[in-house]
Every structure is written in structure tokens, then in C-alpha cells.
Amino acid sequence: MQKTSSRLLALLSLLQAHRDRSGDELAERLGITPRTVRRDIGRLRELGYPVRAFKGPSGGYRLDAGSQLPPLLFDDGQAVALAVALQSAATSGTIGEDAARALSTVRQVMPPRLRQRIDMLRVTAVEPPGTGDASPVGTQLLVELGRVIHAREELRFDYGDVATGPAGRARRTQPHHLVTWRGHWYLIAWDLDRDDWRTFRADRIRPRTPTGPRFTPRDLPGGDVAAFVTGRFRGTDGSTTDWPCRGEVVLGLPARDVAPFAQDGIVEELGPGRCRLTLGSWSWTGLATAVGHFDTDIHVIGPPQLTHAFAELAVRYADAAGGPATTQAG
């Protein structure tokens, strides 16, 4: 028979995996008698676990939510996933301090084999979690990417949508950082074939083995990971975080109706039912389209490129509607 401590951990694991367990089922799974099960349930209750009994042919037990947080039990995969999530949240300005303390607590009780895997994983959260549609990424893949980054090993991988398959030959890269951006995981790496920095969606990466030789890391343009990623997604070379195109308009809406949808734009109240919006985008057409999402009157303050983009869109939309445009692009 197992020692009492080991048996209690096994019993707790079974109760966490499913809501209801019969006494006979628990006894059979643990190789003990129903009487011993009842005794062990009592010991778990003394430790603070709210195990409740329910009636049935042979009786049973469930692990309910309690008023206090008792010790928790995780398998290897759950422990690594929790640590990855906490590390990502620890770089956020919202719950960063509490997440960092929780990560330190979890790491302290991890066995060395798991602690080493977590210590090799470094994540930069460029934007807070939940700002976009999430992409599923396996914990094992994230840990492997963290390992090759830490070891400074070249990485070859197939890249493409899981449904459509990889596109072209395998990518050869020098991996540098793991980041999260609007719900997605990205690998920042130096592409050896394209001789340039690239960002790769982690959920589209399928690593090849073995990994390549060790390398000396290059410096990111600008030296800041968050600024580099923000700049890349805004259409710049990554050395600046500003949008390449920025303009001002006056909208026929109150600021309170515009601000929740302005993202990183600046909204200023101009009076009842009017506000000024300063917004950026990767192109003038993209900026005009973004402003057009607000279903209201629009007055362009500037610059002239934004006015020209609206004129081009007017022609394009008129053609799509099958009628003449009232404004022609200059």
C-alpha cells in the first residue's frame, strides 16, 4: 500500500480530474478499501479541501469550491502552462506585480526538471492579454522556442497554416525573443535566408530537428523588444513605434462615443455632439477607412494626404455601387 502522503496526493488528483467520484471507484483506482477512502477524505478536509459527500448506490465524493485557497496539485503540463501564463501576465502593467509574485511562488515548489524549462522561457507582452482573437499554441512548443532562444541555437522550421500546410522550404532563423501581441504569440528572429528581421506566428511554426549551430545574438533595431514589435506591426522598420501615417479629423459625435473605439488615438471634446480625433495607421487609405467606421459626418483637418485618400475611396466606392462619384481624386 502507498504511504499516506502519496495516497492523499493521488486521491486529490482523482477528485480534481472529475467532479463526482464514487467511493468504490476511488478505492479501486487507489488499491485501498472504502474505509480507507473515508479516512483519507477526512484528512483532506482537515487540510482545507472542501470535499463533500453525496448519496448514491455506493456513495461518492466531489471537490467543491471553498472559502479559502488550499494547496493545489498540478501535473507537469498544467504547471508549465500556469508558469507560462503568469510570466506573460507579469510583463503587463495591470496585474504585473501580483503575477510576478505568483510566478515566484509556483517556481519555488516546482521540481528541478520543470523549473529549468520555465527559467529558459522569457516572454515579452507587448499588449495586454485579451486585446484580440487568441491563437492556440501548445505549451511544449513555447518551451522549445524558449529553450533554443536561451541556448542561442539556430532554428529550422516549417511555417504555414496548419490547415493549408507549410509554405515553401523550411525557414532558417536565429531566434531572439518570444512576444505576445493582441492574443497571438510571435517569435522574433533573424531570417538567415532573407537577411532581415522577421516576426513569425508561433501557432504556425513546426520546428525541425536537429537544431542548428550556436550563434552570437544581433542587436534589435532600437534595442527595445516592445518598441520593435509595435513598430513592425505599424508598418515601420521597428526602430520607431509611431504610425507612418497620422491625421486629424472632426467627427459629428461626442467624445464619449468615439473614445472606446479609437484604440491608441487621441479624442478631444469640441462641444455638444462634436470631437476631434487624431489617429494613426500604416497607410493613408487604411487611415481613411478606419475613420469611416464612425457612422457620422467627417471634416478632415489634415494633412492633404488624408483628404486625397478620402477622395480615392469615394471614387472606388462609387464604382462599386455602380454610380458616378461626386468627388474625383486629384
C-alpha positions in Angstrom: 0.0 0.0 0.0 1.2 3.6 -0.7 2.3 5.8 2.1 -0.4 8.1 3.4 1.1 11.3 1.9 1.4 9.7 -1.6 -2.1 8.2 -1.3 -3.6 11.6 -0.4 -1.9 13.3 -3.4 -3.3 10.5 -5.7 -6.7 10.9 -4.2 -6.7 14.7 -4.6 -5.6 14.3 -8.2 -8.6 12.0 -8.9 -11.0 14.4 -7.3 -9.6 17.3 -9.3 -9.9 15.5 -12.6 -13.7 14.8 -12.3 -16.4 16.4 -10.3 -18.0 13.2 -8.9 -16.3 10.0 -7.8 -18.0 7.1 -6.1 -16.3 5.6 -3.1 -15.9 2.2 -4.7 -14.3 3.8 -7.8 -11.8 5.7 -5.7 -11.0 2.6 -3.7 -10.4 0.5 -6.8 -8.3 3.2 -8.5 -6.1 3.6 -5.4 -6.0 -0.1 -4.4 -7.4 0.5 -1.0 -10.6 -0.3 0.9 -13.7 2.0 1.0 -13.0 2.5 4.7 -9.5 3.9 4.0 -11.0 6.2 1.4 -13.3 7.6 4.0 -10.4 8.2 6.4 -8.3 9.9 3.6 -11.3 12.1 2.7 -11.3 13.2 6.3 -7.6 14.0 6.2 -8.1 16.1 3.1 -10.9 18.1 4.8 -8.6 18.7 7.7 -6.1 20.2 5.2 -8.7 22.6 4.0 -10.0 20.8 0.9 -13.9 21.1 0.7 -14.7 17.5 -0.2 -18.4 16.9 0.0 -20.2 13.5 0.2 -23.2 12.8 -2.0 -25.7 10.0 -1.8 -25.9 7.1 -4.2 -25.8 3.3 -4.5 -22.3 3.3 -3.0 -21.9 6.9 -2.0 -19.5 9.3 -3.5 -17.5 12.5 -3.2 -16.9 15.8 -5.0 -14.4 18.5 -4.6 -16.3 21.8 -4.2 -15.1 25.4 -4.2 -14.2 26.6 -0.7 -13.9 29.9 1.2 -10.1 29.5 1.4 -7.4 28.5 -1.1 -5.9 25.2 -0.1 -2.7 23.7 -1.6 -3.2 22.8 -5.3 -1.9 19.9 -7.3 -0.8 20.2 -10.9 0.6 17.7 -13.3 3.7 18.7 -15.4 1.8 20.1 -18.3 -0.5 22.1 -16.1 2.4 23.5 -14.1 4.3 24.6 -17.1 1.2 26.2 -18.7 0.4 28.1 -15.5 4.0 29.4 -15.3 3.9 30.5 -19.0 0.6 32.4 -18.4 2.0 34.0 -15.3 5.2 35.1 -17.0 3.2 36.7 -19.8 1.0 38.5 -17.3 3.9 39.6 -15.3 5.1 41.9 -18.1 1.7 43.6 -18.1 1.1 46.8 -16.3 -2.3 45.8 -15.0 -1.6 42.7 -12.8 2.1 42.5 -13.4 3.2 42.7 -9.7 0.8 40.1 -8.5 1.5 37.8 -11.4 5.3 38.1 -10.8 4.8 37.1 -7.1 2.5 34.2 -8.1 5.1 33.0 -10.6 7.8 33.1 -8.0 5.7 31.0 -5.6 4.9 28.4 -8.3 8.5 28.2 -9.4 9.7 27.7 -5.8 7.7 24.5 -5.4 8.4 23.1 -8.9 10.7 20.1 -9.3 14.1 21.0 -10.9 13.2 19.4 -14.3 10.2 21.8 -14.7 12.0 24.8 -13.1 14.7 24.6 -15.7 12.2 24.6 -18.6 10.5 27.6 -17.2 13.7 29.5 -16.5 14.7 29.2 -20.2 11.4 30.8 -21.3 11.3 34.6 -21.5 8.1 36.3 -22.7 7.5 40.0 -23.6 3.8 41.0 -23.5 3.7 44.0 -25.9 -0.1 44.5 -25.4 -2.3 43.3 -22.5 -3.9 39.8 -22.9 -7.3 39.7 -24.4 -7.0 42.5 -26.9 -7.5 40.2 -29.9 -8.6 36.8 -31.0 -6.4 34.2 -29.3 -4.4 31.7 -31.3 -3.9 28.3 -29.7 -0.2 27.5 -29.1 0.9 24.3 -27.3 2.9 24.7 -24.1 5.5 22.2 -25.4 6.2 24.4 -28.5 6.6 27.6 -26.3 9.0 25.8 -24.0 11.0 24.5 -27.0 11.2 28.0 -28.5 12.3 29.4 -25.2 15.0 26.7 -25.0 16.5 27.5 -28.4 16.4 31.2 -27.6 18.2 30.6 -24.3 20.7 28.2 -25.9 21.3 30.6 -28.9 20.8 27.8 -31.4 19.7 28.3 -35.0 16.2 27.0 -35.6 14.8 25.5 -38.7 11.0 25.2 -39.0 8.2 24.7 -41.5 5.9 27.7 -41.5 2.3 28.0 -42.5 -1.3 27.4 -41.5 -2.0 24.0 -40.0 -4.9 23.6 -42.4 -3.1 24.5 -45.6 0.3 23.2 -44.8 3.7 24.9 -44.7 4.6 27.4 -47.5 7.8 26.7 -49.3 11.0 25.4 -47.9 12.0 25.4 -44.2 12.9 28.8 -42.6 16.4 29.1 -41.2 16.5 31.6 -38.3 18.4 32.8 -35.3 15.6 33.1 -32.7 15.8 36.0 -30.3 12.5 36.7 -28.4 9.0 35.4 -27.7 6.3 38.1 -27.5 2.5 38.3 -27.2 0.6 40.8 -29.3 -3.2 41.0 -29.4 -3.8 37.5 -28.3 -1.1 35.9 -30.5 2.3 34.5 -29.8 5.2 35.6 -32.0 8.8 34.6 -32.5 11.2 37.4 -33.3 14.1 36.0 -35.3 16.8 36.9 -37.8 15.9 35.2 -41.1 19.2 33.8 -42.5 17.8 33.4 -46.0 16.2 36.9 -46.2 19.0 38.6 -44.2 16.5 40.6 -42.2 14.4 40.6 -39.0 11.1 38.7 -39.2 8.2 38.1 -36.8 6.6 34.6 -37.0 3.3 33.5 -35.6 4.1 30.8 -33.1 1.0 28.7 -33.9 2.2 28.3 -37.5 5.7 27.1 -36.5 6.6 23.4 -36.7 10.2 23.0 -35.6 12.6 20.7 -37.4 15.3 18.7 -35.7 18.1 18.8 -35.0 18.6 22.5 -34.3 21.5 24.3 -35.9 24.8 25.7 -34.5 25.1 28.3 -31.8 25.2 31.9 -32.8 26.1 35.3 -31.4 22.8 37.3 -31.0 22.4 40.5 -33.0 21.0 43.8 -31.6 17.4 44.6 -32.4 16.8 47.9 -34.2 16.2 50.4 -31.4 17.2 48.0 -28.7 13.7 47.6 -27.2 11.6 44.5 -27.9 8.2 46.0 -27.3 9.0 49.1 -29.4 10.4 46.9 -32.2 7.3 44.7 -32.4 4.9 47.7 -32.1 6.8 49.5 -34.9 6.8 46.4 -37.2 3.0 46.0 -36.9 2.5 49.6 -37.6 4.4 49.4 -40.9 7.8 50.9 -39.8 11.3 49.3 -39.7 10.9 48.6 -36.0 13.1 51.5 -34.9 10.1 53.7 -34.0 6.7 53.0 -32.6 4.9 55.8 -34.3 2.5 55.2 -37.2 3.8 56.1 -40.6 0.6 57.9 -41.4 -1.2 60.2 -38.9 -4.1 62.6 -39.4 -6.8 64.7 -37.7 -10.5 64.9 -38.3 -13.6 66.4 -36.7 -16.4 63.9 -36.1 -20.1 64.6 -35.6 -20.2 62.5 -32.4 -19.5 63.3 -28.7 -16.1 62.2 -27.4 -17.6 59.6 -25.1 -19.0 57.7 -28.2 -15.7 57.8 -30.1 -13.1 57.1 -27.3 -14.0 53.4 -26.7 -13.3 52.6 -30.4 -10.3 54.9 -31.0 -7.7 52.4 -29.9 -4.5 54.5 -29.4 -6.0 57.6 -31.0 -6.4 60.9 -29.2 -10.0 62.2 -28.7 -10.8 65.8 -27.7 -14.3 67.1 -26.9 -15.2 70.2 -29.1 -18.7 70.7 -27.8 -22.1 69.0 -27.9 -22.0 66.3 -30.5 -18.5 67.1 -31.9 -15.0 65.9 -31.2 -11.5 66.0 -32.7 -9.9 62.6 -33.4 -6.1 62.2 -34.0 -5.4 58.7 -35.3 -2.6 56.8 -37.0 -2.4 53.9 -39.5 0.0 52.0 -41.7 -1.3 53.8 -44.9 -3.4 56.9 -45.8 -6.1 54.6 -47.3 -6.1 52.5 -44.1 -6.4 55.6 -42.0 -9.4 57.0 -44.1 -11.1 53.6 -43.8 -10.6 53.5 -40.0 -12.2 56.9 -39.7 -15.0 55.9 -41.9 -16.0 53.2 -39.4 -17.6 56.0 -37.4 -21.0 56.5 -38.9 -21.2 60.2 -38.9 -20.1 63.4 -40.6 -16.4 63.8 -41.1 -14.4 67.0 -41.6 -10.7 66.5 -42.4 -8.3 68.8 -40.7 -5.2 67.4 -42.4 -2.8 66.5 -43.8 -3.6 66.7 -47.5 -2.7 63.1 -48.0 -5.7 62.1 -45.8 -8.0 64.3 -47.9 -6.7 62.7 -51.0 -7.2 59.2 -49.6 -10.9 60.0 -48.8 -11.3 61.2 -52.4 -9.8 58.0 -53.8 -12.1 55.9 -51.6 -15.1 58.0 -52.8 -14.3 57.1 -56.4 -13.7 53.4 -55.5 -16.9 53.1 -53.5 -19.0 54.9 -56.2 -17.6 52.4 -58.8 -18.6 49.5 -56.5 -22.1 50.9 -56.2 -22.4 51.3 -59.9 -22.9 55.1 -59.9 -20.7 58.2 -60.6 -18.6 59.6 -57.8 -19.4 63.1 -56.5 -15.7 63.7 -55.8 -12.8 62.8 -58.1 -9.3 62.1 -56.8 -6.9 64.8 -57.9 
